[in-house]
Amino acid sequence: MASLTIRKLDDAVKTYLRLRSAKNHRSVEEEVRVILRELIEGREEPLTPFSAPPAPSTASTPQRTGAVPEASVTLIIGGGIAAYKSLDLIRRLKERRVEVRCVLTKAAQQFVTPLAVSALSHERVYTDLFDPQSEFDAGHIRLARDCDLIVVAPATADLLAKMANGHADDLASAILLATNRKILLAPAMNPLMWNNAATRRNVAQLQRDGVVLIGPNSGEMAEAGEAGVGRMSEAIEIATAAERLLRPPVPKPLAGKRVLITAGPTHEPIDPVRYIANRSSGKQGFAIAAAAQAAGAEVILVSGPVDLGDPPGVTVRHVESARQMLEQVQAALPADIAIFAAAVADWRVANEGEQKLKKTSAGMPPLQLVENPDILATISKLPEKRPPLVIGFAAETEHLIDNAKSKLARKGCDWIVANDVSPATGVMGGDRNTVHLISKNAAKNGEITVDSWPVMTKEQVAIELVAHVAKSVTGKSLESAS
Ligand SMILES: Cc1cc2nc3c(=O)[nH]c(=O)nc-3n(C[C@H](O)[C@H](O)[C@H](O)COP(=O)(O)O)c2cc1C
């Protein structure tokens, strides 16, 4: 069997092997064995260190600086006089942390040069369907799919016609036919071309196909003395439309609402070093706080001792004991919604030691327990400042629904989120939860309904609960509100 001396390989191949083996934490020899095995099995790894197409000879590719791009756009520039505005569009998109890869039609190159486009986009520019450099790995498919959005600006009458009829005889039309990404078109043409029956038919077809259009605007044409609808939208308008498609606005149904949440266990001191606690991790309450904040609410989270970072954008008050928790809850009122997810200790030690209790021959020191304040009942029964929606949690290990229903009546709250915390469920401290939402329907004579949810992550439970709260308080759903 022949042996291979890696030292004697081409420099480029050696560099590639070195990069790839370092990336995969293998020796170079081992990496060669993996490549050969994968070749034989027909499942080569992507050639990552080589996958970026070589830089064009027409333009330099300066190092990218500044913020890391968060989205990417394939920008197709068609052959219209408005192509010059696409140079500004590249800049506007990059300002919005969007990576831009540009494709120029043959006609577009009559209006702007690949050199200018490449210099502005800091990327190589693509012009040919039959380009051996980019087609070695089906580059037109990559340009069609390795992006979050395709923008066509200017979208010429010719490109609209090709798209509407499924043509794919050049790079731009092949990409547009091969993509599964959203497409944004910025048409630009003479008003007579725009109003031509063929263009009208094509535009109507494209809209039926789900393509999004921006413009054209009305105004003066490049052709002397002509005016009407056909001017391409301004670069800033196109960039804003692209951004809306790339980053749709998040609904904020709880904007303007103040939500008070408790989470975690409480620690009830026995002496300065010992305490009574429970196994609550605080994950569920923290997830609710994050979901309410994401829904636009002002959130105050009163948390017992937990190992979790404060959710961003949430005001967190850290406490130890049930009494401190009640104090902070009362200080945080008024609130529109109160969600008491903390596992508050029912009892505390009445005779808390001022010094560390010592082991003595007299045996264990007697611990006298007294009841802690009931935060849920206290707030639910406030004559003034009672939040309009008060939600309690019932962690039960048996007779879940019955116990939760009687808790709802006893405490005077509006909803109870009941969950089974028997050790076998793994809910306490775990990442998943199975809950039942028990609510009193004021419109139906206080009739109690039980809504049982499937097993979900605590984050999903939080999002679902916040969606129910938003619907109940504002009538807005998380999907539709803005
Ligand atoms: C000076 C000049 C300006 C043009 N401007 C436009 C235009 O604004 N919109 C358009 O649809 N076609 C315009 N055309 C015609 C297109 O360039 C032509 O239809 C071309 O085939 C379009 O190719 P493409 O769609 O592959 O880019 C113009 C042609 C010339 C010569």
The ligand as a Gaussian input file, in Angstrom:
#p B3LYP/6-31G(d) Opt

LIG

0 1
 C      -30.834000      53.714000     -20.059000
 C      -31.735000      52.554000     -19.726000
 C      -32.494000      52.607000     -18.565000
 C      -33.337000      51.562000     -18.251000
 N      -34.080000      51.652000     -17.107000
 C      -34.943000      50.663000     -16.809000
 C      -35.735000      50.747000     -15.639000
 O      -35.669000      51.698000     -14.860000
 N      -36.575000      49.738000     -15.389000
 C      -36.691000      48.669000     -16.203000
 O      -37.516000      47.794000     -15.909000
 N      -35.940000      48.547000     -17.302000
 C      -35.060000      49.515000     -17.633000
 N      -34.305000      49.417000     -18.768000
 C      -34.423000      48.211000     -19.588000
 C      -33.642000      47.074000     -18.983000
 O      -32.282000      47.418000     -18.820000
 C      -33.776000      45.810000     -19.822000
 O      -35.126000      45.398000     -19.853000
 C      -32.892000      44.698000     -19.368000
 O      -33.069000      43.582000     -20.179000
 C      -33.207000      44.304000     -17.960000
 O      -32.391000      43.239000     -17.570000
 P      -32.455000      42.588000     -16.151000
 O      -33.894000      42.494000     -15.777000
 O      -31.822000      41.257000     -16.306000
 O      -31.675000      43.451000     -15.249000
 C      -33.431000      50.428000     -19.100000
 C      -32.651000      50.373000     -20.236000
 C      -31.817000      51.424000     -20.553000
 C      -30.986000      51.345000     -21.804000

